[in-house]
Amino acid sequence: MSLAPHQPARPTRDLSRPLPATLSWTVLIVFVAVFAVAFVVLALPWWMPALYTVMSLIAFTVYGIDKTAAQRGWRRVPERTLLTLGLVCGWPGALLAQQLFRHKTRKRSFRRSFWGTVVVNVLVLVALVTVATMRGWSLALPWLPAAG
């Protein structure tokens, strides 16, 4: 008979070794380089990199808030929110935050979902730019001033 207090069974944790940081950094650097070249060569409108920049800053900040909340035992940012920010062009900032804060890098189900949002976002971006280029459509938004 054990005299130790009864400990409730801890739910199975969905943890694994983080992916190599070089993979994340490589994906980020390649995306930025290809996007910069496409911006110049295809004369993409200024709002496209601006959107990625603003959403990345927001995602980076929210990941930082969630990391702090995790460390202090506060209420966390829902994973759905983090994934949505990545899907709507904030994934570069989210990826940067994951690496710099060492946050959300071990939970296997989150990583799979996160990388899924990255793939969907990039495929939508490539499809949008490809179709617009092939059909001669302008991606400039009429209510935004032109850069220059």
Beta strands, then each sheet from edge to edge (+ up, - down):
end
